[in-house]
Amino acid sequence: MKNKRKRDYDEKKIPWTEAWALNKRALLLWLSEYPKLFVVTGFHALAAALVPYLTLYFSARLLDELAGERRPELLTKWVIVLLAGDAAACLLKALLFRWRQALAANLYYRGEVRILRKLLSMDFAAADDASTQELLDRVRQREIWMDCGLGKVYWQFASLTEELFRMVGAAALTASLFLLPVPDQAGWLTLLNHPACMLVMALVMIGVILLSPYLATLGERRVLAHGEEMMFGNRSYFFRIDLFREEKRALDMRIYRQDIFGVEEYRKLTDPKTGFMSGLGRDARGRMGALFAMSEAVSRSFLGVAYLFVCLKAFGGAFGVGAVTRYIGGIMAFSTGLSGILKVLGEAAVNSEALKITFEFLDIPNEMYQGSLTVEKRSDRRYEVEFRNVSFKYPHTENYALKNISLKFRVGERLAVVGENGCGKTTFIKLLCRLYDPTEGMILLNGIDIRKYNYREYLSVFSVVFQDFQLLSVSLGENVAAGSWDGTGTPLPAGRRSGCAGKEDGYDRERALACVRMAGLSQWLDARSEGLDTILYRDLDEKGVKISGGEAQKVAIARSLYHNAPFIILDEPTAALDPEAEYEIYTRFNEIVGDRTAIYISHRLSSCRFCDEILVFGAGEILQRGSHEELLRDGEGMYSKLWNAQAQYYRKG
């Protein structure tokens, strides 16, 4: 198992050239998105590097005077300069630090916005693909639970900048250490003046400085080797924690005592000997822990080497006692800076694997042609849609979800689509709305292939209530207005006041109110003093109103009415309603849509009796088409069988 894990990890190692390219791209991405943060970070790094050296420099002057003539006026001067300079420098450093931290607090949210923009801008086919969701999950796991990815690049930049400034300042502060000779009367200590001795000491220091971050990087690689098991463990951990939190699970949790299962699984998962942290824990007590310990030990041993070299030169008379503090501090700062830089470079190499996954997600291409033709804005709504020999397979599958579909919607027609689960009804709607493109054949709008139309404009032709529609935890009016479309693909301007003082709605309140009442929510709305400003659900407002499934479906229908598109599609949106309530909504909806084309998908055939034409789907094909009466006359047809199977539950006697 151990060799397999190491073999899997070795396969993930990325060459330095690729790692450099990934980190460079990540840094440029952040610089383009958030330049202010990087400017402030640079100034803070400069201040953080200078403050210690100011203290060291003035402290050395003070010590030299104490070891020498001890003149009161100079001692007073250096004390005042030291205190004043240190206070001013520390104040500046603190101000820049707080400014940097305030800006850096937005890093996570900017990263989330970047991911959401990518999700919303990619082809729906790609966003709906399970492999995309899996890739996104891997990105989030590394960003959140392993502290890797794009977010880490900024902190590496901050550390690298600070260490570079620290090294430059240390070099300026300690350069004279190697230039000041030991006097001849110092005896054997004059060996310290020999170039070979200086070279040996420098090599020893550099070797120690290089070894410490190298060992730390090996330790980081050991941590990364546990990445996959840690991510799976974290996912499992929070799934089990959420078992007790989710409101929708509360009933089953109590009735079937799922809490027993949850607690037992949680105990197994967090067991230090067998749980998901056990592998990392064993490595921490073994090789990984030894690497980090050795790195720290080597780093500390350098302090002894530096003290030995500086003190020997001071003992030989190369410089005074006050300079010892300056040189020791300078050497340690230089070594810390160089070690820090090497550590950051090692972390960048380790982090490049996470960056590669992140950019793999961000680089998912949009293969769907967006089109350029303008959708004709017709006041008479004379739109016509035709399916011409359309077949479709979902990505990564060999079976057809739809096969050789040909039909044409007449203007103003009421069309019902019925059939058993999995027969292709929802796929038919996805193709109509161009969420997917056909595998074979074409779909035409007014005689033109829909792929030639501007994609966003084409979408604005449809109002859809999907069977798994979603509402937001905002006001009723904002839920109904949604994107505030005017039916032509153009957002409505803000301007109308809501009931909340000082708030701009950005939607037509009268129109939203009319749509809510048309959807059958008049009684519910009249019972709410806040009217359209009533907040739905309590996720963001403790005064929010919890609505039933049927009420939520009516809000979704009101939203489709507000959109005011030429085509209205109801994809089983009334599943939570009883048959009579569903029939009432469909009947009222049929009156509301006017001259628009309406498409209804429902398992309840009684709700579709008022439609002009009914399509009966089966196994991805259209098995029957015709009016309700025509289809019932075919006693051997699928529609008649489905109708009689449902009708037996509502017949008296």
Disulfide bonds with the S-S distance in Angstrom:
none
